[in-house]
């Protein structure tokens, strides 16, 4: 699971998400931002984020997004396990 801001000193969150996606395509992304910039949301949607939270945020929203992201990752792992068992049979 990756929780990132869009604005960072060395690279932006979109660039970082693309690098991580290349290494671990199943990673879940939660994006934090100070604004609801539609262009950024579209870019992250292409990458496959599970939540886009606008700051300031309620911690409950962040915790819910983490729980949902974890659930998505677990569901993906289960699908891969079932698919692997099906192809092995």
Helices and strands as residue ranges (DSSP letters): E 2-5, H 13-23, E 29-33, H 38-47, E 51-54, H 59-88
